[in-house]
Amino acid sequence: MSGRTFYAAAAMGRKVRASALVASDGFSARYDLDRIRGTFSRPEHKLAGQSYHGRVLVLDAAKGGVATAWMLYEMKVRNVMPAALVLNRVNPIMVQGAALADFTMISGFDCDITKAIANGGEVEIDPQAEPPFIRVL
Amino acid sequence: MKLTGEEQAMRGGEFGPLRQWAIEHQIKVGNYLGAEDFVPVGQAHIMADTESLGPAGVEWLESWGKLPRAQREVRIPTITDPRGTDFAKAHRLKQQPWMLELERRAIAAFERLGVLMTDTCINYQTIMPPVRGEHVAYGDTGVVIYCNSVCGARSNFEGGPSALSAGLTGRTPRYGYHLDAHRQATLLVELASAPRALNGWGALGGIVGRLAGDYWQVPALVGIERAPSPDELKHFGAALASFGSVALFHVAGVTPEAMRLADVVPAGAALPTHEIGEADIRAFQERYTNNVGAVDLIVFSAPQLSLMEMQKLAGLLDGRRATIPLLAVTSPQVKPDCDRLGLTGRIEAAGGTVLSGMCFYQSYAREMAEANGWRRLASNSAKLVNIIGGYGYRPVLLSMEQCVEAACAAGKLDGTKLVGGLTS
């Protein structure tokens, strides 16, 4: 899998390199996270109990409510946050939150990105490239 | 994005740095989501609780408050979602002084920006429902889905920063549900029978939400033989948005854009079709009741209760005594009527607590659980049940009647009654 590059429909933020935390599940800051501890807290989530701090989160779809738009900024200021968010499908809230927090996000692939990236592997995201991409290192 | 002269002037800073930030934020969002231009909006509704804002968000808001009034105030009616507390009852919830202080600072900061602190997620029932075709910028997924679907308005999910931006610029990027192309159905749901209780409608919303799976799906329901009540569609929509991140649904023959199913199904389209029956709704609810013998508290919230829900709750509690905490959360617009009509007094005489202007999950739910020793929570709101597990609770979805029964039986749940009450 090393060296493979996956191009995306849209992206924002800065270039990022970190290890991937991958699951075929959704993402909502309010529904899924203990933002103080920096862990997934919803018992049903496939990443329950795992720390997201500094990881590139690779998940299926944005879920839940509008709170994430504020919460990403608050997580960034406290410096307990993922390095980036990689989603098959976004909703506007994730985009709005990433825009406020100047957070790296990339979405829209021609494959299921949660099956294409191995959990724990090192990845690089370049949201400013044309087209933007995530690469397995 | 194509910008008008006024929009270019905002971007250039001619209307001050706050409006400049706002339109830059909107352009970033619009570019990501493929908007070609802006659309004027008539109202904005902002998520404003400090549990989501945090100290960082409040400080960010306060930093704009020093600008001259002409540069800092919103241009269109801009209202707010529930706060993180009811100041009059915060002590009963064991909320901490720092939470209340942060709320006070957030309120002051929003008011400096000209925002009306309405503190409600049922503005479509109490403040100013949008009309069909009106473009708006609403926060709170339950507000968006109800107004899009039942009122025929046009909004995307607008998180706090984006709803505030819309208030400041009077417009929002034209993508998603502002466009005709996105308002057509993408899946069909055939119902064998409609639910009869609010928790059943919420369970149905949860099932359809899971089937839909993401924001860009638009379910169309067929097989509903009577017009559901506004409260039924409120619970259905809130759960659908919560479980599926869905922002628009149609009900054939009921919602305004789907008087005929053919109005929302593209000609010749073979949409994915799902059948849902009472057994599915029952199974959905039973997933939340398995292995729970008793609960620590009852919460009616998410969405805030209408006057009619408050009346029903008061009736169920008449002559009874809740022996575990029972919280009924409504809006600041409904609460005075509840006071005037004696509903608050009846609920509280039975041991309940009526809260106003907050919503349970937006009110430091994790800290309240730790302070009060709460873990097992029962509610008739599928939305609340979906959310609250992430805050450390073990949620149970019951009917309003079952919740009252449990409240008056020291929290004990009767498994036989659970089945019978599902759709009553």
Chai-1 contact restraints between the chains, C-beta under 6 A:
chainA,res_idxA,chainB,res_idxB,connection_type,confidence,min_distance_angstrom,max_distance_angstrom,comment,restraint_id
A,A10,B,Y32,contact,1.0,0.0,6.0,A-B,restraint_1
A,M12,B,Y32,contact,1.0,0.0,6.0,A-B,restraint_2
A,Y31,B,I387,contact,1.0,0.0,6.0,A-B,restraint_3
A,Y31,B,G390,contact,1.0,0.0,6.0,A-B,restraint_4
A,D32,B,G390,contact,1.0,0.0,6.0,A-B,restraint_5
A,S41,B,G390,contact,1.0,0.0,6.0,A-B,restraint_6
A,R42,B,G389,contact,1.0,0.0,6.0,A-B,restraint_7
A,R42,B,G390,contact,1.0,0.0,6.0,A-B,restraint_8
A,P43,B,G389,contact,1.0,0.0,6.0,A-B,restraint_9
A,A61,B,D214,contact,1.0,0.0,6.0,A-B,restraint_10
A,K63,B,S245,contact,1.0,0.0,6.0,A-B,restraint_11
A,G65,B,T141,contact,1.0,0.0,6.0,A-B,restraint_12
A,V66,B,M47,contact,1.0,0.0,6.0,A-B,restraint_13
A,V66,B,G139,contact,1.0,0.0,6.0,A-B,restraint_14
A,V66,B,F157,contact,1.0,0.0,6.0,A-B,restraint_15
A,V66,B,G159,contact,1.0,0.0,6.0,A-B,restraint_16
A,A67,B,S52,contact,1.0,0.0,6.0,A-B,restraint_17
A,A69,B,G159,contact,1.0,0.0,6.0,A-B,restraint_18
A,A69,B,G160,contact,1.0,0.0,6.0,A-B,restraint_19
A,A69,B,P161,contact,1.0,0.0,6.0,A-B,restraint_20
A,W70,B,S52,contact,1.0,0.0,6.0,A-B,restraint_21
A,W70,B,L53,contact,1.0,0.0,6.0,A-B,restraint_22
A,W70,B,G57,contact,1.0,0.0,6.0,A-B,restraint_23
A,W70,B,G160,contact,1.0,0.0,6.0,A-B,restraint_24
A,M71,B,S52,contact,1.0,0.0,6.0,A-B,restraint_25
A,E74,B,G54,contact,1.0,0.0,6.0,A-B,restraint_26
A,E74,B,A56,contact,1.0,0.0,6.0,A-B,restraint_27
A,E74,B,G57,contact,1.0,0.0,6.0,A-B,restraint_28
A,V77,B,A56,contact,1.0,0.0,6.0,A-B,restraint_29
A,R89,B,D214,contact,1.0,0.0,6.0,A-B,restraint_30
A,N91,B,Y215,contact,1.0,0.0,6.0,A-B,restraint_31
A,N91,B,S245,contact,1.0,0.0,6.0,A-B,restraint_32
A,P92,B,N156,contact,1.0,0.0,6.0,A-B,restraint_33
A,P92,B,F157,contact,1.0,0.0,6.0,A-B,restraint_34
A,I93,B,F157,contact,1.0,0.0,6.0,A-B,restraint_35
A,I93,B,G159,contact,1.0,0.0,6.0,A-B,restraint_36
A,V95,B,V29,contact,1.0,0.0,6.0,A-B,restraint_37
A,V95,B,Y32,contact,1.0,0.0,6.0,A-B,restraint_38
A,V95,B,L33,contact,1.0,0.0,6.0,A-B,restraint_39
A,Q96,B,V29,contact,1.0,0.0,6.0,A-B,restraint_40
A,Q96,B,G159,contact,1.0,0.0,6.0,A-B,restraint_41
A,Q96,B,P161,contact,1.0,0.0,6.0,A-B,restraint_42
A,Q96,B,S162,contact,1.0,0.0,6.0,A-B,restraint_43
A,G97,B,G159,contact,1.0,0.0,6.0,A-B,restraint_44
A,A99,B,H25,contact,1.0,0.0,6.0,A-B,restraint_45
A,A99,B,K28,contact,1.0,0.0,6.0,A-B,restraint_46
A,A99,B,V29,contact,1.0,0.0,6.0,A-B,restraint_47
A,L100,B,P161,contact,1.0,0.0,6.0,A-B,restraint_48
